Structures are given as structure tokens and as C-alpha cells.
């Protein structure tokens, strides 16, 4: 029986090329190529693929939300996040959602290596293995607050302060310098 892979990416060209690329691998077939996370969850439950590859930014349901839902319904199916948005905070949230690898687009060779490794090693056997995987990739489980508080690692664009905030901020800086 061939290894069945489900792909969800909102870009039709990416879905097509990724499907062709993965189907060239002996023994693999793409059982579904979908455009959003909600469809990915539904088809995953219906088709029970061997591996799921999700994009992060998709309509209806993003890749992290889809991974969380799939993880609840099919906990043993490995999930890979294939995304343009590769940051430490994304990696951490992806691991918490049950994603086994986060691969940066357009590195299809890294995606192929991740898929091969996951399919060779099979599903996680226990919650203990999942905890060890999270710790090995993401560091201690108390790390999210530290990562999210680090301005160099945040994804959100910080709004510029208005004049009253700027002057208050400037006053506090000048008073702290004089101390």
C-alpha cells in the first residue's frame, strides 16, 4: 500500500508543484491537495493519510489551528508545517500544536528529508515521546513567555507611540539616565 500524503496550501501553484514533487518519490502518493485548513481537517479524518503537510497562512483555518484539530482527531499522524513564516515563535507554537517539523519554503529538499524521516520513524508512541520531542526542539516548556517577550522574535508589528506616549517614554529614559 502506498504512503498517502495530504497537502494543504492556499497557493494553487505550490499545491500542484508539491504534489508532483512528492509523487515522484517511490511508494508515495498525494491523496489530497487542498486550499485551506478546514478542508485539511475534514479530509484528514476521511482519508487518514500517513503524513500531512500544511501551510501556515491559509483562509478559513490557518495551519496551526488545523494542526491542533488534526492532532486531536488523528494523534499518530505526523504533521509538517511548510511555510514562508519561519520564526522561533512559529516553531514553538507549531510544536505545541503537534507539528513535528517546520520547514521553510521553498526548501523542498528539506521537506523531502523531513517527510522521509517521519515516515521511516513512524508515529509517536506515547505522550512521553511527544514531551521529549517538544523539549528537544523547543527547549523547556516554560520558554514561550521568554520568547514572546523578546522584541527581536515577535511577529507582530509594534504600533508607533503617539506624542504623549513618546514624551512620557522619553522622560522616563532621561530620568533613568541621570540615576
QUIGIPE-V425774 format. One line per field, one symbol per residue. phi: phi as a letter, one per 40 degrees, with the letter a starting at -180 (. if undefined). psi: psi as a letter, one per 20 degrees, with the letter a starting at -180 (. if undefined). burial: I if it has 9 or more other C-alpha atoms within 8 Angstrom, else O. A space follows every 50 residues. Layout:
phi = ???
psi = ???
burial = ???
This chain:
phi = .ccbbbbbacccccdccccccccccdgbaccabbbacccccccccccfcc abbbcccacgacccccccccdccbccccbbcbaccbbdccdcccccchcc abbccbcccccccccdcccccgcccacccccccdcccbgdcccdcccccc dcbcccccccccdcccccccccccccccc
psi = pqpppppopiohgggghgggghihppjqqoiqorirhghggghgggimrh qppqqgoqrgprhggggggghhhmhipqppooqimorhhggghgghijph qpppqkmhghgggggggghghaqphrhghgghggghgiaqijhgggghio hiiqhqppqpqrghhghgggghghhhhi.
burial = OOIIIIIIIIOOOOIIOOIOOIIOOOOIIIIOIIIIIIIIIOIIIOOIII IIIIIIOIIOIIIIIIIIIIIOOIOOIIIIIIIOOIOOIIIIIIIOIIII IIIIOOOOOOIIOIIOOIIOOOIOOOOOIIOOOIIOOIOOOOIIOOIIOO OOIIOOOOOOOOOOOIOOOOOOOOOOOOO
